[in-house]
Amino acid sequence: MITTTQILAAVQARFVADATITGLVPASKIGAYVLDESAYPYIQYELDFESMQVKGEDAQEVTLIVNIWTNYRGPKECMEIADAVRTEFDGAPVTIASGNGFGCSYESMDHFQEPEGTSYRCTLLFSMLYGDV
């Protein structure tokens, strides 16, 4: 059986193994949980567990939500990080030990300056498909 903690661990491993991403955001500031007082930039991600639905008999679809936060008054830094994340994840399965990763597809991105005017955020959505081994 595929567990959500296995998927989260595989996503974390993918993030910190990519030199381009960690060159822009230190590995210590990438995770499913990031402290509120973390210095910018940082990447926080989560899985949409409600989207874990059966596709056929043995496959599950999961949505990966990636939030990128920067302290740059505009999109430049956030977009550079988003491009690196999209390059790393789009089209390449995120595999786990107890299941096969059949794909990870970029779905959409939203970006905006936060109301306080000093931080910027990008949110990327990816669709991941898994099947039991």
Backbone bond lengths (Angstrom), bond angles and torsions (degrees), N, CA, C in turn:
res aa  C-N    CA-C-N  psi(-1)  N-CA   C-N-CA  omega(-1)  CA-C   N-CA-C  phi
1 M - - - 1.456 - - 1.525 109.77 -
2 I 1.294 115.93 139.34 1.458 122.20 178.50 1.526 108.68 -86.01
3 T 1.335 116.75 128.36 1.463 120.02 178.72 1.521 110.26 -108.98
4 T 1.317 115.32 154.95 1.452 120.28 179.97 1.527 111.42 -66.58
5 T 1.330 118.10 -32.46 1.469 119.31 178.74 1.525 110.87 -66.94
6 Q 1.329 117.85 -33.38 1.461 120.59 175.56 1.529 110.89 -65.00
7 I 1.312 116.11 -41.63 1.461 120.02 179.52 1.523 110.33 -66.08
8 L 1.336 117.49 -44.25 1.466 120.57 177.79 1.526 111.45 -59.41
9 A 1.327 117.25 -42.25 1.468 121.01 178.84 1.532 110.92 -63.77
10 A 1.320 117.04 -39.81 1.464 120.70 179.29 1.524 111.13 -67.26
11 V 1.323 117.11 -38.79 1.462 121.14 177.65 1.532 109.88 -64.69
12 Q 1.333 116.76 -45.17 1.467 120.85 178.77 1.529 110.74 -59.52
13 A 1.326 116.04 -44.81 1.467 120.63 179.91 1.525 110.88 -60.65
14 R 1.334 117.34 -39.85 1.462 121.09 178.84 1.522 111.25 -64.08
15 F 1.333 115.87 -43.62 1.467 119.48 179.73 1.528 111.31 -60.35
16 V 1.326 116.51 -52.83 1.472 119.54 -172.18 1.523 113.15 -75.80
17 A 1.330 118.21 -15.06 1.463 121.12 177.93 1.526 112.03 -84.08
18 D 1.312 117.45 -13.65 1.463 120.51 -177.22 1.529 110.44 -90.18
19 A 1.328 116.13 114.17 1.470 121.96 -176.14 1.528 112.51 -65.25
20 T 1.320 117.35 -31.91 1.466 119.73 179.16 1.522 110.24 -66.88
21 I 1.336 116.38 -45.90 1.469 120.20 179.75 1.519 110.31 -64.63
22 T 1.331 117.67 -49.23 1.472 119.63 -177.78 1.526 112.13 -70.89
23 G 1.315 117.94 -16.19 1.453 120.85 171.74 1.521 111.99 -73.34
24 L 1.327 116.46 -24.43 1.465 122.38 178.39 1.525 112.58 -96.45
25 V 1.339 116.10 -35.50 1.466 122.48 -179.66 1.526 107.11 -134.55
26 P 1.344 118.27 119.50 1.465 119.63 179.72 1.532 111.68 -57.73
27 A 1.325 116.58 144.22 1.469 122.03 -178.65 1.533 111.77 -54.65
28 S 1.326 117.74 -31.15 1.470 121.04 -179.81 1.528 112.62 -68.96
29 K 1.335 117.33 -11.91 1.469 121.50 179.84 1.527 111.44 -113.28
30 I 1.333 115.09 26.83 1.466 121.58 177.22 1.520 107.12 -125.55
31 G 1.331 117.82 125.44 1.449 118.62 177.61 1.514 114.00 176.89
32 A 1.333 114.94 171.97 1.458 121.30 176.31 1.525 110.08 -71.99
33 Y 1.327 115.98 -22.31 1.460 121.02 176.47 1.522 107.45 -134.54
34 V 1.315 116.31 125.26 1.461 121.78 178.49 1.524 107.06 -126.07
35 L 1.317 116.83 132.42 1.465 121.38 -179.16 1.525 111.23 -58.94
36 D 1.332 116.41 143.64 1.462 121.23 179.57 1.524 112.44 -56.91
37 E 1.325 117.00 -35.21 1.459 120.39 -176.60 1.532 113.09 -87.90
38 S 1.329 117.88 12.79 1.464 120.85 178.70 1.522 110.30 -61.97
39 A 1.323 115.25 139.50 1.456 120.21 176.46 1.527 109.54 -72.42
40 Y 1.304 116.51 150.33 1.458 121.86 177.65 1.526 110.02 -77.36
41 P 1.308 119.04 155.48 1.462 128.39 -11.01 1.524 111.12 -80.30
42 Y 1.326 115.82 160.16 1.452 120.44 172.57 1.521 110.39 -149.35
43 I 1.343 114.79 161.07 1.465 122.34 -179.93 1.522 107.98 -122.31
44 Q 1.316 115.97 126.77 1.466 122.68 175.10 1.525 106.44 -120.85
45 Y 1.326 116.51 137.20 1.461 119.04 179.67 1.521 109.67 -134.59
46 E 1.321 114.98 161.69 1.466 121.42 178.31 1.520 108.81 -153.20
47 L 1.316 114.92 163.73 1.455 121.27 175.51 1.508 108.98 -107.10
48 D 1.310 116.66 141.08 1.460 121.47 173.48 1.521 106.08 -88.19
49 F 1.333 115.47 96.40 1.457 121.28 -176.43 1.515 112.09 -66.39
50 E 1.315 116.92 -28.80 1.462 119.28 179.24 1.513 111.41 -65.83
51 S 1.333 116.38 -22.68 1.459 118.43 179.52 1.522 111.79 -83.09
52 M 1.365 117.74 -3.26 1.467 119.83 177.80 1.518 108.56 -71.70
53 Q 1.291 115.51 86.20 1.455 119.91 -178.74 1.515 109.85 -117.56
54 V 1.280 114.71 152.07 1.461 119.99 -178.73 1.521 109.14 -73.06
55 K 1.313 115.64 130.32 1.464 122.75 174.93 1.519 105.95 -115.91
56 G 1.305 116.91 102.87 1.456 119.18 -172.72 1.525 106.81 77.53
57 E 1.319 118.15 -151.10 1.456 120.73 -177.91 1.507 113.76 -91.94
58 D 1.322 118.35 -30.18 1.451 120.32 -169.52 1.525 115.26 -123.11
59 A 1.299 119.27 7.08 1.464 120.44 -174.48 1.528 111.28 -116.49
60 Q 1.346 115.11 150.82 1.461 121.74 176.94 1.520 109.28 -131.35
61 E 1.317 115.73 139.90 1.460 120.80 175.64 1.524 108.33 -105.36
62 V 1.331 116.44 133.49 1.459 122.94 -178.32 1.527 108.14 -130.16
63 T 1.323 117.23 138.71 1.456 120.99 175.94 1.519 109.50 -97.18
64 L 1.332 116.42 127.25 1.456 123.36 174.82 1.524 107.57 -99.86
65 I 1.337 115.99 123.95 1.460 122.43 179.60 1.525 107.30 -110.56
66 V 1.326 117.22 120.45 1.456 122.86 -178.17 1.528 108.65 -114.59
67 N 1.335 116.81 122.36 1.463 122.49 176.46 1.518 108.94 -109.80
68 I 1.321 115.82 126.98 1.458 122.25 178.83 1.526 107.27 -113.85
69 W 1.325 116.51 125.93 1.461 121.94 -178.52 1.525 109.48 -116.97
70 T 1.326 115.92 131.09 1.461 120.71 176.51 1.526 109.58 -131.40
71 N 1.300 116.27 162.52 1.460 122.03 177.68 1.529 108.90 -109.67
72 Y 1.304 115.09 40.64 1.461 122.76 -176.09 1.515 106.93 -113.56
73 R 1.305 118.08 126.29 1.476 121.15 -174.73 1.521 111.94 -77.30
74 G 1.269 115.08 65.69 1.454 122.11 -179.30 1.513 109.63 156.60
75 P 1.313 115.83 175.99 1.457 119.47 -171.47 1.525 116.56 -81.81
76 K 1.319 120.39 -12.45 1.464 122.11 -169.34 1.528 113.92 -51.47
77 E 1.322 119.17 -59.76 1.465 121.87 -176.60 1.530 110.98 -64.06
78 C 1.320 116.26 -43.75 1.464 120.66 -179.40 1.531 110.98 -61.86
79 M 1.325 116.90 -41.45 1.463 120.99 179.91 1.525 111.87 -67.85
80 E 1.325 117.88 -36.42 1.470 120.54 176.44 1.525 110.51 -61.32
81 I 1.326 116.54 -44.50 1.463 121.16 179.35 1.529 109.62 -66.84
82 A 1.330 117.20 -43.51 1.466 121.42 179.81 1.528 110.58 -60.66
83 D 1.328 117.47 -40.29 1.468 120.45 178.13 1.524 110.97 -62.04
84 A 1.333 116.91 -41.37 1.469 120.67 179.27 1.529 110.97 -65.34
85 V 1.334 117.27 -41.51 1.467 121.46 178.87 1.524 109.91 -64.55
86 R 1.309 116.07 -45.78 1.471 119.47 -179.12 1.530 110.88 -62.63
87 T 1.323 117.29 -41.85 1.459 121.13 178.26 1.527 111.41 -61.01
88 E 1.337 117.03 -40.82 1.467 121.14 -177.98 1.526 112.81 -71.30
89 F 1.322 118.03 -38.85 1.465 120.76 -171.50 1.526 114.99 -98.41
90 D 1.315 119.43 -33.39 1.461 121.01 -173.89 1.523 111.24 -68.06
91 G 1.328 115.71 121.91 1.457 121.70 175.69 1.509 115.62 86.31
92 A 1.341 117.99 -4.89 1.466 121.05 -178.74 1.528 109.46 -116.89
93 P 1.326 118.96 118.46 1.461 121.03 -178.50 1.530 112.29 -60.51
94 V 1.316 115.66 143.56 1.463 122.37 173.64 1.525 105.67 -97.30
95 T 1.328 116.89 100.29 1.463 120.90 -171.72 1.526 112.68 -88.46
96 I 1.320 115.09 153.33 1.467 122.96 176.87 1.525 108.67 -133.20
97 A 1.322 115.87 162.44 1.463 120.76 -174.84 1.528 113.24 -64.10
98 S 1.333 117.73 -38.94 1.464 119.51 -173.89 1.527 113.52 -94.01
99 G 1.315 117.06 9.46 1.454 118.54 -179.57 1.511 112.06 -161.44
100 N 1.289 114.99 166.69 1.458 121.18 178.02 1.522 109.55 -97.01
101 G 1.327 116.74 133.88 1.446 120.81 171.68 1.520 107.82 -90.64
102 F 1.319 116.60 114.94 1.460 120.30 -176.71 1.518 112.61 -89.01
103 G 1.304 117.20 -19.12 1.453 118.33 179.97 1.509 112.24 174.24
104 C 1.306 114.58 158.20 1.457 123.10 173.86 1.517 105.09 -139.69
105 S 1.316 116.85 114.75 1.459 121.03 -174.57 1.517 111.13 -119.59
106 Y 1.321 115.64 132.20 1.462 121.82 174.90 1.523 108.11 -66.43
107 E 1.338 116.14 132.93 1.467 121.04 179.90 1.520 112.40 -108.86
108 S 1.354 116.95 -49.83 1.463 118.94 -176.47 1.523 111.05 -165.39
109 M 1.351 114.61 167.86 1.461 120.91 175.82 1.518 108.45 -143.05
110 D 1.321 114.99 141.78 1.454 122.19 174.48 1.520 106.29 -128.44
111 H 1.315 117.95 144.66 1.463 119.97 -180.00 1.522 109.60 -147.51
112 F 1.325 115.65 147.18 1.458 119.86 179.89 1.522 110.87 -167.21
113 Q 1.324 114.54 159.08 1.460 120.99 173.95 1.519 107.23 -83.91
114 E 1.327 115.92 136.24 1.461 120.67 179.64 1.530 109.42 -68.61
115 P 1.346 117.64 153.21 1.465 121.68 -176.29 1.541 114.97 -56.51
116 E 1.342 117.62 -29.70 1.468 118.43 -178.62 1.531 111.09 -71.94
117 G 1.329 117.73 -12.47 1.448 122.28 172.11 1.518 116.68 86.27
118 T 1.333 118.60 0.13 1.469 119.00 -178.04 1.523 114.11 -114.95
119 S 1.307 118.59 -9.26 1.459 119.81 179.45 1.526 110.06 -126.13
120 Y 1.320 114.22 158.24 1.448 122.37 -176.61 1.522 107.96 -131.42
121 R 1.333 117.23 144.19 1.462 120.39 -177.99 1.514 111.04 -135.40
122 C 1.339 114.93 140.32 1.460 123.15 170.87 1.521 107.39 -119.01
123 T 1.308 117.05 138.68 1.457 122.22 174.03 1.523 108.49 -122.39
124 L 1.337 115.41 122.99 1.459 121.32 178.71 1.525 108.89 -112.31
125 L 1.310 116.61 142.76 1.458 122.46 175.86 1.527 109.09 -116.75
126 F 1.339 114.58 134.01 1.454 122.14 176.31 1.527 108.39 -127.00
127 S 1.298 117.04 144.91 1.452 122.88 174.78 1.526 107.78 -105.42
128 M 1.346 116.83 124.82 1.462 121.60 179.83 1.521 108.95 -116.20
129 L 1.311 116.34 139.50 1.462 121.89 -179.36 1.525 108.66 -117.84
130 Y 1.339 116.37 129.52 1.467 123.08 -178.34 1.513 111.06 -126.56
131 G 1.326 114.42 151.64 1.466 120.45 174.20 1.515 109.53 -140.94
132 D 1.328 116.57 150.46 1.477 120.94 178.33 1.515 109.94 -68.58
133 V 1.340 114.81 148.43 1.469 120.88 179.25 1.518 108.70 -76.27
